[in-house]
């Protein structure tokens, strides 16, 4: 799979206003060095030095602008930026200039996957030594992205991402963001090993990422891959999932009067052990009746993995003349002749 340029794939995530921190765009140009390889340098056994991330790279200009770095931390990866802000009036010679820089990630940070600029590496063990192997980045497809209200105590927000990936392997989601003139850019990826076979199938994704309070503007405009949302959408999105009841049996009872009243005796089971109210919706189109039995389960609730029995009596709306009817209750359907 070809290398994918993060700067083209990441989409805007507006954080705290950057105008006060960003240099004059007409005076400076950001230059991104090419990363050759990275290495993990363990700290000293006596604790005198901490572990380091060593980056070998090269710049395509011999300007005197200093190398700058930024580190961010996600559940399954470290995201590093290595760049230089070069004055527009600088007289730079076009020449390959190698350099090495050491970074000091926070203790306890996840070292398994590391994204540096537009490249990703995974840590693997070879001959009793930890090395980093370069992989390829593959973006996920985002169907919906919603931003929660700030937490009352911490001020943190949760960014929930629903979508899919075109890779059938069980891979963690990796994240990276970059500052732009408008704010910052967020990308969501898988890291693919070219030598590993993964079936090309769509796998659903439902992932939530915590965003620190200091990094999110109150009036933030959020774009995640190809899906854009605005702050007001985050206020109105549903925070629960519709969980249908599994229907095992439906007994139909027809009243003696004509036109007749019809009721259903339904037996089934809920697919989890959560105790939430059972809701029933009915629709009728001609001689077709559809009944939906479900519960609204909060998205952040973890339910016991047990089946709970369900029994209910449902009075169908309206009356029924003589004729043939089709009645569907969730995935269960049968015919009624009056």
N, C-alpha and C positions, 0 to 999 in steps of 0.2 A: 504494500500500500504506500503511495507516495507521501512524503512529508507534507503536512498541512500547515500553512502559515496562520498562526494564532491571530495575528493582527487583522487578517481578513475575515476570520470566522467568529471572533468574539464580538458580541453585541453590547450596546451601551447599558451600563449600570451606573446611574448617577449617585454618587456618594456625597459627602460633605462638599460644599462649594469649593472648587479648586482654584478659583481665580486668584485668591489671595496668596496661594502657594505656588502657582505656576509662573514660570518666567515668561517674559514677553515673547509671544509666538513669532513676531517678526524679526526678533534678534537672535533666537536660538533655534537649532534644529536637533531633534533627538536622533541619535545614531545607535543602532542595535548591533553589537558585535556578533560574529558567527561563533557558536559554541562547538568546540572540538570533542571534548570529553569531560566527564566529571568523576570525582573520586571521593570516597569517605575516608577521612583521616581521623582515626580514633584518638581520644585524649590520652594523656599520660595515666599510667596505672596508679600513680601516687596522688592523682587529682590536681596536679599543678597546672594542667592545661585541659581545656574542654575539647570535645569532638568538633571537627571542622568539615565543611563542604568545600572541596577544592575544585575550582573551575578553570579549565584550560581553554582559551579562546583566542581569537584574533580579530583585530580591527582592520578595516580597509582604508583608513586614513591615519596619518601620523600627527594628528592635532594634539595639542597639549591639554585638551580638556580632560579632567579627571574621570575615572571610572566611578559610577554610582550604582548602588544596589538597593533592592527592596526585597523583603521576605514576608510572605503571608502563609497562613497555616489552615489546612482543611483536614477533614477526618481521615482521608487516605493519601494525602500528598502534601508536599511542600511546594509552593510556587515562588520562584525567584525571578527577579528582573535584574539584568545587567545592561547598563547603557551609559552613554555620554551625551551631555547637552553641549553641542558645539556652537559657538557664536557664528552667526551668518557671515560675518565679515572675516572670519578666520581664513588664513591661507594654509590649507592642508594639502599635503602631498598624498597622492593616490598610491599607497604602498601597503602590502600586507604586514601587519605589525602584531606579532604574537604577545600574549600576556597571560599571567596566572593570578587568580585572586582567590582568597580564602574567606568563606562566610561562616558565621557562627549561629546556627539555628538554636532555638530555645530548647532547653533540656526537656525530653519527653516528646518532642515533635516526631511525627511519622516520617521515617526515612525510606519507606519502601518504594514510593514513587516520587520523583522530583521533576518538576517542569522548570526549565530554564529558557526564557524567551519563547521561542516557537518549537522547542524540542522536549522530549520526555525520556527519562531513564527509569529502569526498574532495578532494584537491588536483587542480586542472585548470588548463590554460593558456588564457587568453583575451586576445587582442590583445597578445601578448608580455608578459603579466603573470600571475603565479601567484595564483589565487584559490581559495577553498574553497566547494564546492557541497554543500549539505545533502542527504543521502540517507536511505533508510529501512533500519532494521535488521530482518532476518528470522532467527529462530533456526533452528539445524539440529536434526535428529532424532538422538538418541544411542541406539545399540543396545548399546554396551558402552564402559566407560571403566575403564582399569586403571592402577595406579600402580606404578612400578618400585621396587626396593630402592634405598637411597641409594648413590650412587657412592662407591667405596672411598676415592678421593682428594679429590674436590670436595664430596661430600655432597649433590650435586644429585640430583633425581629426575626421571624422565620420565613425563609423563602422556600415555597413548595413548588417543585417542578414535576409535572406529569408529561410523559411522552413515551418514546421508544428508542431502541437502538437496533441497528441492522446486523447485530452480531449475537450468535447464539451462545457464546461462552459466558460463564459467570465472572464478570469483570466489575471492579469497583468504579464508581464515577470519580473523575478527577476534575478539579476546578482551577481556573486561572483568571486573573483580571489585569487590565492595563489601563493607565490613565490616557485620556484623549483630550482634545480641546473642549469637548462637551462635558466631560466628567471622567468616567472609567468604563471599561469594557469587561464583560463577564463571559467566559466560555465553559461549556460542560462537555466532557470527553470520556472516551474509553482509550486505554493504551493497548495497542495490538502488537503482539509478537509476530512478525512475518513468517516465522517457522512453525507457528502453532495453527492447526486447522480449527476454524470456528465456522459452524454452519451459518449461512446467510439467511437468517429469519428475524422477524420483528419480535423483540422482547419488550414488554411493557416496563416502564420506569415510573416509580413514585418515590421521589427523594426530597428530603427537607434539609436545608442548610441554614445554620444559625449565622446571622449577621450582627456584628457588634454595634452597640448603640452609637458609638462615635463615628461610625463609617456610613451612616445612612441619613441622608437629608430628609426632613419632614415632607418636602415637596418633590421627592425623588421620582424620576421617570425611569422605569425598569424595562430593559429588553434582555431576554434570555434566548440566545441563538435566534431563531426566526420568529419568535413570539414576543410581542410587545404588550405591556400592560401599563396603566397609569395608576397613580396612588388611589384614586377613587374606586377602581375595580377591586382593590384589596379590601375595601371596606364592605363590599357587598357579596363577595364570593362565599359559597357554602363551605363550611368547615366540617361537613359530615358526608358519609357515603351511604347510598341506598343499598341495603343488603336484602335481597329477595329470599323469601321462605321457600324451602324445598317442599313441593306438594307431592304427597303419596297417594291420596285418595280424595275423591269428590263425590258425594251423594247428593242428587238433585231431588228436591221435594216440590211438587206442584200442588197448589191449593185447589179446592173443589169448585170455587166460583169461576165464572167466565166473564170477561177475560181473567186469566189466572194470575195469581201471585206466585213467584218462584223464589225459593231459598236454597242455599247450599250448605251442606255439612262438610267441612274441610278438615283433613288430617295431614300433617306433615311434620317438618322439623326445621328449626333454625340452624344454620351451619356453624354457629359458635355459641359460647356460653354467656354472652352479654345479655343483660335483662333491660331491654328498651321497649317502649310501647310499640305494639303492632299496628300498622296503618294499612288501610284498604282503600284503593281507588277503583272506580268503575267507569267504563265507557261502553256505549252501545251505538252501533252503526247498522241499521236495518236489522237483520236476523243474526248479527254477530255481536256477542257480548264478551268483553275482556275485563277480567278482574285481576288486579295486581295487589299482592299481599307482601309487605316489606316492613323493615325497620330502618330508621335513620340512626346510624352508628357514627359517633364522632370520629373524625379521621385519625386523631392522635391517641385513641383508646386501644389498648391491647386486650383482646378478648380471649378467655380460656378456650382451648381447642377441644371442645366437647359439643355434642349435638343435643339440642334442647327440643323436646316434643312440642308440637303446636296443634291445637284443636280450636275450631271456631265455626260459628254459624253466621252466614252472611245473607241478608235479605237483598235480593236484586231490586234495583229501582224500576218503577213502572209496572205495567201489566203486560201479559203475553196472550195474544190471540192464537187461534189454532194455526199450526204450521211447524216447520222444522227450524231449529235454532242451533248455532254453534257457540259453545261456552268454553272459554279459555281462562284458566286460573294459573297465572305464571306460565310455566312450561307444560302444564297439564291441560288437555283439551278433550272434550267429548260432545256428543250430539244429544239434543233434546227434541223429541217429537211430542206435540200436544194435539 
